[in-house]
Amino acid sequence: MTRYPAVRVRTRTPNPLLLVAVVRQELRRAGVESGAIEEFSEAALSAGDEVGIRRICGEWVDTRRLEKEAAGESPAALDVTARPSRPR
């Protein structure tokens, strides 16, 4: 079960560390406490490999890897969908 299902991250990047960075950013935008974000980061970065990192990210937020688009878009492009930022 996803801890924060309202936070959605869609990625085309094969780079799992970029995925972790984007998940952290979107958790902050969603107003998640910094302690929980650090807990996520420690779990994801200690996962050991790309599959483990992606699994941990999926346990925290709604993540889905997108297929390459035929429109010539780079497979490393990042498409992030999340709730609008809160005013500070």
MARTITOR-750439 format. One line per 8 residues: number of its first residue (from 0); their letters; for each residue x, y, z of C-alpha. Coordinates in nm, 2 decimals, decimal comma. Layout:
NUM	A	X:Y:Z  ...;
! end
This chain:
0	MTRYPAVR	0,00:0,00:0,00  0,13:0,34:-0,09  0,18:0,58:0,20  0,10:0,90:0,00  -0,12:0,79:-0,29  -0,21:1,15:-0,37  0,15:1,23:-0,46  0,21:1,11:-0,82;
8	VRTRTPNP	0,55:1,09:-0,99  0,57:0,98:-1,35  0,92:0,92:-1,49  1,08:0,81:-1,81  1,43:0,83:-1,67  1,63:0,52:-1,61  1,82:0,70:-1,33  1,69:0,58:-0,99;
16	LLLVAVVR	1,87:0,86:-0,80  1,68:1,12:-1,00  1,36:0,94:-0,91  1,45:0,96:-0,54  1,52:1,33:-0,58  1,19:1,40:-0,75  1,00:1,19:-0,49  1,16:1,40:-0,21;
24	QELRRAGV	1,06:1,72:-0,39  0,70:1,61:-0,44  0,67:1,49:-0,08  0,79:1,84:0,03  0,54:2,00:-0,20  0,26:1,78:-0,05  0,35:1,91:0,30  0,50:1,58:0,43;
32	ESGAIEEF	0,70:1,63:0,75  1,08:1,65:0,70  1,13:1,35:0,93  0,92:1,13:0,71  1,10:1,25:0,40  1,44:1,16:0,56  1,30:0,82:0,65  1,20:0,77:0,28;
40	SEAALSAG	1,55:0,89:0,16  1,73:0,65:0,40  1,51:0,35:0,29  1,54:0,43:-0,08  1,92:0,49:-0,08  1,99:0,18:0,12  1,78:-0,04:-0,11  2,10:-0,16:-0,29;
48	DEVGIRRI	2,00:-0,16:-0,65  1,77:0,01:-0,91  1,49:-0,24:-0,86  1,49:-0,19:-0,48  1,50:0,19:-0,51  1,20:0,19:-0,75  1,01:-0,05:-0,51  1,07:0,18:-0,21;
56	CGEWVDTR	0,96:0,48:-0,41  0,64:0,30:-0,51  0,57:0,22:-0,15  0,58:0,59:-0,06  0,42:0,76:-0,36  0,23:0,67:-0,68  0,51:0,60:-0,93  0,47:0,46:-1,28;
64	RLEKEAAG	0,73:0,43:-1,54  0,61:0,57:-1,87  0,68:0,41:-2,21  0,89:0,59:-2,47  0,68:0,82:-2,69  0,71:0,79:-3,06  0,71:1,17:-3,09  1,09:1,18:-3,06;
72	ESPAALDV	1,09:1,26:-2,69  1,40:1,17:-2,51  1,37:0,85:-2,29  1,54:1,04:-2,02  1,27:1,31:-2,00  1,10:1,35:-1,67  0,73:1,40:-1,64  0,62:1,48:-1,29;
80	TARPSRPR	0,25:1,51:-1,20  0,17:1,62:-0,84  -0,07:1,83:-0,65  -0,01:2,21:-0,69  0,24:2,37:-0,46  0,10:2,53:-0,15  0,16:2,90:-0,10  0,43:2,97:0,16;
! end
